[in-house]
Structures are given as structure tokens and as C-alpha cells.
Amino acid sequence: MNTQTLNKEATRAGADKILFSRGFALSYAFFAYAVGAGALFWFFFAAVGIAPYSLSTIEASNLASALAINAMLILIFGTQHTIMARKSFKGKLTRIIPVHLERATFVLAAGICMGLILWYWQPLHGNIWSIENEIARFVLLGFAFAAVGYVLITSLVTNHFELFGIRQAWLYATGKPYTPLEFKRQWVYKYSRHPMMLGLLVVIWSTPDMSVTRLALAVLLTIYLFIGIRFEERSLIQEFGDKYRQYQKEVGMFFTLR
């Protein structure tokens, strides 16, 4: 076999390797998107009463055990979000996986953790409130559905596919350089620093039937959301500096009353 033939085969092998790598990147990103978005929609469906909060056939033996398990599930979810969102952790993670798959890996891990919550959440007996008035029930469910739409629309404002890791993998697969998104005050972000968090809070609490099971989830998730916001704002200040500090002064966390 002559040198020219060997060079052609090496070139072909290199091209096949690149094609496989790019194909794997897209497949991995879309798989992570399916897991992450699927878990998120499961949560939304459960919040509006279409799906159950838990599919677990194993129940804790007593109230204390159930609360401990539920708290642990939220802790796992919160720890994953908080640690994997930190710049220092991302730097360590990208020594193991490609940079263009870092966000997809975060989404995949978040989907798995949310799935654990919705699969193993321990039911707690009793109801806090149950509204019988049909108009009031309709209004509360309307708020919940509107909040779901608000969260989804807000994700599009910030670039939905960047948020879920698809854009990064797509740019790599198409051979285009990654360009980070600029910090912009647009649409809802002119009036709210964390519109998605606001939407999630409305989804969590807008229900005509508040069971003890749902109350535990609502309280624990609300606590985590406020803790998560604090860590996120620290990261945003590190990334954007005085620009974000000025934004904090001018725009409220959830809405602006001026």
C-alpha cells in the first residue's frame, strides 16, 4: 500500500471521527434536552393536577421519615443546581467532557434530579385547603396555566436553546465558533430580574386544592428558589460586574414597583 493511499485512508478516518463526534454531540444534547424538559413538564403537569406528584410504590413508615426523604430529594436537586452552575465547577467539569456539552450535562443532571423528586416524593396525609367555589378554582388554575406559559416564553427571551444546551452542541456540530450571549434588558427582564423564578413560584402556589403533600413540596422548593437566586446573582455579578449591580438597583427581583 503506497503513501498516497495511506494518507487518503487517514484523512477518511479523521473525517469519520469528526462526523461521529459531531453526531454524538447533537445526540447527547437532544437526549439531555428530552430528559430535562420532560422532567420539567412532568412537574408542570403535576402542579396543575394533570399528573401525580409521585409514582413511588414505597412509602415511608412515619411522618418524620417522609419529611426527611422529601427534604433529601430537594437537597439533592438544589445541590446539583448550585454546584454545577458555579464557574469553578464548570472549569473542572470541562476537563472531563467537551465544553460544548457542559450545559447539556447540567440539563441532563437537573432532569434526573427532578425526576427523582417526582418519582420518590413521599405522600403526606391531609389537606390544607380545598376551594369549592367554581369561579375561584378556575381563577387559580388559570394563574397556574398562565405561569407555565410565562416560564416557557421567558426561556425563549433568554434563548431557550442556549439555556438547555442545544445551541452549544449545534454550533460545534456545524463547525461554528461559540459566541456567548450578551446581557440584555429585554421584554420581561426590563421589569423582573428573575421572571422564570416568579413563574415557578406562581405555579407552585396557585392551586385550589392544597394537600399536605403539595405544601411540603411548595415550601421546600420555595426555600431552594430563594437560596438559588442568591447564588445565581453572585455569579452574575462576577460575570457582568457593575453592569449587573446597576441592574439590581433599577429592577426588582420579581417585579418593579416604580
N, C-alpha and C positions, 0 to 999 in steps of 0.2 A: 504494500500500500504506500503510495507516494505522499510527499509532504502536503501537496495541494488538497488531496482527498482528506487527509487528517485534519487540515485546517477547516475544511468545509464541515466535517463532522463535529468538530469542536464548536464551530460557530452555531451549528444547528442545535447542539446540546445546550449551549449557552442561551440561545433564544427560547428553547423549550423550558429551561429552568426559569427564565424571566416570566414567560407566559404563565407557567404554573404558579409562580409566586404571586403574580398579579391576580390570577384567578382565585387563588386561596385567600388573598386579602379581601376581595369582594365577597366571597362566600362566607368568610368568617364574620365580616362586618354585618352582612344581611342576617346571618344566623343570630348574632348578638342583638341586632335590632328586633328580630322576631321575639326573642326571649324577653328583652327589656320592655318593649312596647306591649307584648302580650300580658305580662305581669301587671303593667300599669293599667291596661284596660280591664283586666280582671278586678283590680281594686276599684276602678270606676263603676263597673257593673255591680259589685258588691255594695258600694256606697249608695247607689240609687235603688237597691233592693232587687236587682235582676239576678244576681248570683250570690251564693253563700260566702260568708267570710272564711269558713273553714271546711275542709273536706276530710279532716283527720278523723279516723275511727278510734283513736286513742285519746281518752280524756283523763285529765289529772284527777287524783283521788280526793283532793280537797281544794278549797278556795285559795289557800296560800300557795299551793303548788301551781295552780292555774295562773295566778298572777305572776309568779316567778318565771314560769315558762314564757308568758306573753312579754314580760319585761325583757327577758333574754333575747327574744326574737327581735324586738325593737332595737335593742343594744347592738345586735349583730348587724342589722340594717344600717343603723346610724354610724357605727364604727367603720363599716365598709365605705360609706359615702364620705365620711370625714377624712379618713386616711388616704383613700385613693384620689381624692380631689386636691390633696396637697402637692405643691410643686416639688418638694423634696422627694416624695414617694414616686412621683411620675418619673423623676430623673433616674431613680433606682430601677423602676419597672421597665423603662425603655432600654436598659442594659440587657434585658432578657427577651423582650418582644420588640418588634419594629415600632418606631414612633407613630406610624400611620395607623397602627392597631391599638394604640394606648386607650383612646376614648371608647372604642368598641369593646375593649376588655372591661372598662369601667361599667358600661351599659350592661354587658353580659352578667357581671358580678352583681350589679344592682337588681337585675331581673331575677336572678337566682335567690337573692336575699328577700326580695318582695314576695316571691313565690313561696319561700319558707314560711313567711308570716301568714299568708293567705291559706296555706295548706295545714299548718300545725297550730293556728291560733286556737286557744282553749276557750270554749264557750263558758260564759258565766250566767247563772240563772237570775232572772228578774228583769223588770223594765223600769226605766227612769220616767219616761213619759210616752204616751201614745195619744196623738191628737185625732179626735173623731170627726171634727168639722171638715167636710169635704173641700171647701174653699181653701182653708188653711193648709190642708195636706197638699193640695195642688200647688199652692204658692211655694211651700218648702221644697217640694220635688222639682218645681220649676227653677228655683235657685240652684239646686244641685246640678241639674242638667245644664243650666247656663254656665255654671262654674266649670264643668267638664269642658264645654266648648271654649271657654275663656282660656283655660290652661293650654288647650291644643292650639288655639290661634296665637297665643303668646309665644309658644315654641316656634311657630313659623316666623314671627317677627325677629327672633334672635337667630334664625337659621336652624330649622328643625333637623336637617340632615347633619349639620355640624354638631349639634347637641347630642345626637345619637350615634355619632362616629362613622356615618356613611360617607360624608364629604371627604374626610381624610383618606379613606381607603379608595374612593373613586379617583381622587387626584393622583394618588400613587399608581393606580391601575392604568390610568390614561397617560402616565408619564409627565404630568404637570406638577410644578412645584407647589408646595403648600404655602398659602398666604393666610396668616391669622386674621380673624375678623376684627374690625375696629370697634372701639367702644362708641356707641351712638345713642343719643336720646331720641328715640322714635316711637311714635304711637303711644302705647300704654306706658312705656318707660319714661315718658315725659311727666307722668303723674304718680308712678309707683316704681320703687327700686326692685321690688320682688313680686311682680304680678302673678307669677306661677305659684308662688307660695300662698299668696292671698286666695287664689282659685282653689288650691288644695284644702285650705282651711275651711272655705265655704262648703266644699264637697263633704268634708269630714263631719261638719256640724249640722248641715241642712237636712234634717230627716224628721218626718212626722212620728217615727217610731224609734225612740232611743232605748235600746236594750242595754243591759249592763255590759254585755259583750262588746257592743259597739262603743259604749262610753269609754271602756278601758282602752280600746284602740285609738279613739279620738284624743283622749288625754295624753297618752304616751307619744303618739305621732306629733301632737301639737308641741309638746315639750321638745321633741327632737328637732322640729322645724325651726324653732327659735334658736336652739343651740347651733343648728346647721347654718342659719343665716349669719350668726355671729362669726363663725369660722370662714364662711364664704366672703364676707365683707373684708375680713383681714387679708385674704388672698387678693381681692380686687384692689385694695389699697396698695399692696406690694407690687401689683402689676401695672396699675394706672396712676398711682401716686396722688398728687394734688388734684388732678382732674376728677378722680373719684371722690375725694374728700369734699370738693365743692359740690359735687352731685348729691352727696349725703345731706349737705346743708340746705339744698334747694328742693329736693324731692323726698317725700316721706317714704317710710319702709313699705307700707301697703297702699297708701293714698296720700295725696297732698291737699291740705285744707287751707290753701291760700292762693 
